Amino acid sequence: MAETKSKGRPAKDENDTQSNYCTIKDPLMEPFYIIKDSSNFTVIEKKIAEKGFRGAEASGKEREIVLGYYTSFKNALNCIAKQKFYQNQGDYSSIKEYIATWSAVKEGIESMLNKIEV
């Protein structure tokens, strides 16, 4: 009997030694990290659960939230820069202060990009 081809993306083979799957972590990116596979870069955020089931007290379980899938490493890092900027909650007394805060976050990510020449 002839074997039929399945449709869609092939499943990840645990025994595949030629896989391009890797995890990229850096203290500057915490609590975010990037997973690279053969087709894209996935940005993931680590969070500690604050609430349990039906509002019960949380057990401190760590969760991972996928923030997006990107075709380039640069775009994945830009996503992380934006997320880190949005985590800085507070009031700004001027547009200048707001832009200075954004520039500080952006420069941190850009310095990493310049080191690897992306």
Number of C-alpha atoms within 10 A of each C-alpha: 3 4 5 6 6 7 6 6 6 7 6 10 9 7 7 8 8 7 12 10 14 12 11 12 13 10 8 14 18 12 15 25 22 24 16 19 14 9 12 16 24 20 23 20 17 14 14 12 14 13 13 12 8 6 8 9 11 12 12 12 11 10 11 14 11 13 15 13 18 18 12 14 17 16 14 22 23 15 18 25 23 14 16 18 16 11 8 11 7 7 8 11 8 9 9 10 12 12 11 12 14 17 14 13 19 18 12 13 19 18 11 14 14 9 8 8 8 10
